[in-house]
Amino acid sequence: MQERTKKHRTDSIDWQVSCPAGSAAETRAFLERMGCRVRDAVDAREVLSDRSAGTLLAGARYREDMTQAELSEKTGIPRRHISEM
């Protein structure tokens, strides 16, 4: 199946904000009232625990909005080998 992975919404902006601990709750409440989705920070090692070649390749294909077949065509690597990763 040559399906592209879903991309993030393009009508939103992602920010990373630091603020004094004493005003964090107030700032969070304000942002949520404004319709913002506020997420707590996550350790990258927790999210990216699987750093295998296949996972990294899938992430790069996602970033470039590329199917396995398109990557195969551009690199000359058979699609079945890409799929096996």
One Martini backbone bead per residue (centre of mass of N, CA, C, O) as a GRO file, in nm:
protein
   85
    1MET     BB    1   0.094   0.038   0.025
    2GLN     BB    2   0.069   0.384  -0.091
    3GLU     BB    3   0.089   0.566   0.193
    4ARG     BB    4   0.059   0.853   0.343
    5THR     BB    5   0.133   1.026   0.597
    6LYS     BB    6   0.020   1.220   0.839
    7LYS     BB    7  -0.012   1.551   0.891
    8HIS     BB    8  -0.005   1.833   1.023
    9ARG     BB    9  -0.149   2.102   1.081
   10THR     BB   10  -0.150   2.426   0.901
   11ASP     BB   11  -0.344   2.610   1.115
   12SER     BB   12  -0.087   2.599   1.307
   13ILE     BB   13   0.123   2.667   1.600
   14ASP     BB   14   0.434   2.580   1.735
   15TRP     BB   15   0.536   2.608   2.076
   16GLN     BB   16   0.791   2.709   2.308
   17VAL     BB   17   0.755   2.765   2.663
   18SER     BB   18   0.889   2.981   2.916
   19CYS     BB   19   0.821   3.003   3.273
   20PRO     BB   20   0.753   3.080   3.568
   21ALA     BB   21   0.637   2.873   3.807
   22GLY     BB   22   0.426   3.082   3.935
   23SER     BB   23   0.282   3.123   3.622
   24ALA     BB   24   0.200   2.853   3.482
   25ALA     BB   25  -0.104   2.812   3.546
   26GLU     BB   26  -0.201   3.083   3.432
   27THR     BB   27  -0.088   3.047   3.147
   28ARG     BB   28  -0.233   2.789   3.075
   29ALA     BB   29  -0.523   2.893   3.113
   30PHE     BB   30  -0.507   3.114   2.901
   31LEU     BB   31  -0.438   2.935   2.654
   32GLU     BB   32  -0.694   2.758   2.676
   33ARG     BB   33  -0.898   2.996   2.640
   34MET     BB   34  -0.767   3.052   2.341
   35GLY     BB   35  -0.745   2.737   2.219
   36CYS     BB   36  -0.508   2.595   2.330
   37ARG     BB   37  -0.277   2.332   2.326
   38VAL     BB   38  -0.143   2.187   2.618
   39ARG     BB   39   0.180   2.047   2.673
   40ASP     BB   40   0.389   1.852   2.819
   41ALA     BB   41   0.693   1.774   2.862
   42VAL     BB   42   0.917   1.551   2.681
   43ASP     BB   43   1.136   1.311   2.668
   44ALA     BB   44   1.302   1.212   2.391
   45ARG     BB   45   1.383   0.922   2.486
   46GLU     BB   46   1.086   0.834   2.523
   47VAL     BB   47   0.991   0.878   2.223
   48LEU     BB   48   1.293   0.775   2.093
   49SER     BB   49   1.363   0.466   2.167
   50ASP     BB   50   1.337   0.395   1.859
   51ARG     BB   51   1.652   0.395   1.656
   52SER     BB   52   1.609   0.259   1.405
   53ALA     BB   53   1.641   0.255   1.073
   54GLY     BB   54   1.336   0.231   1.011
   55THR     BB   55   1.237   0.467   1.187
   56LEU     BB   56   1.413   0.687   1.058
   57LEU     BB   57   1.309   0.644   0.771
   58ALA     BB   58   1.010   0.700   0.826
   59GLY     BB   59   1.059   0.990   0.929
   60ALA     BB   60   1.183   1.098   0.666
   61ARG     BB   61   0.941   1.035   0.485
   62TYR     BB   62   0.742   1.211   0.637
   63ARG     BB   63   0.891   1.481   0.605
   64GLU     BB   64   0.890   1.437   0.269
   65ASP     BB   65   0.634   1.303   0.163
   66MET     BB   66   0.708   0.977   0.116
   67THR     BB   67   0.714   0.696  -0.045
   68GLN     BB   68   0.858   0.400  -0.099
   69ALA     BB   69   0.856   0.423  -0.409
   70GLU     BB   70   0.992   0.701  -0.425
   71LEU     BB   71   1.251   0.620  -0.279
   72SER     BB   72   1.331   0.399  -0.472
   73GLU     BB   73   1.356   0.576  -0.725
   74LYS     BB   74   1.574   0.781  -0.603
   75THR     BB   75   1.790   0.539  -0.497
   76GLY     BB   76   1.761   0.227  -0.618
   77ILE     BB   77   1.606   0.087  -0.401
   78PRO     BB   78   1.425  -0.156  -0.332
   79ARG     BB   79   1.118  -0.156  -0.191
   80ARG     BB   80   1.146  -0.420  -0.026
   81HIS     BB   81   1.390  -0.317   0.140
   82ILE     BB   82   1.251  -0.080   0.270
   83SER     BB   83   1.025  -0.248   0.401
   84GLU     BB   84   1.216  -0.432   0.577
   85MET     BB   85   1.310  -0.189   0.762
   0.00000   0.00000   0.00000
